[in-house]
Amino acid sequence: MMKLPCLASVAVLALPFSVMAIEPGPSSPQQAATENWLALQVSGRAASTTPQTASATERDVAAQRWVDSFKHEIPAFFEQKIGGKTEGSN
């Protein structure tokens, strides 16, 4: 009786070793470019030397715009026909 739980435990512990690993690195040139941009952003190497600040008035207006956004109800669904058109759409 005790043999089955022991075998099940061993099988569960061995499961990660049976999974094939995904080859590291980007799978496409586009993914490589994206990863490079993200790494550049995280490192701060391309950061501006000029600090970007907002005035108290700008912060107040932005905060009020955010608060006002909660006044609009989120619709249960969006009508496809009332939206804008994209390139190639009829």
C-alpha positions, 0 to 999 in steps of 0.5 A: 500500500505504501508503494503507490504514494512513494512511486507517485512522489518520485514521478512528480519529483522527476517530472521537471527533468523530463520537460524539454528546455526552450532554447534561450534567446530571441526567436526572431529579429523583431523579438531581438530588437524588442529585447534590446530596447527593453534592456536599454530602457531598464539600464537607463543608458539612454536616459535624458540628462534633463529632468522632466518635471510637471508643475503643480497645475499640470499634476492637478489637471492630470489627477482630475482627468484620471478621477473624471475617467471613473464617471463614464460607465464601461459598456458591456460590449462594443459595437463593431459598426460604430468604431473607426476604420483601419487601413484595408477595412470596408 
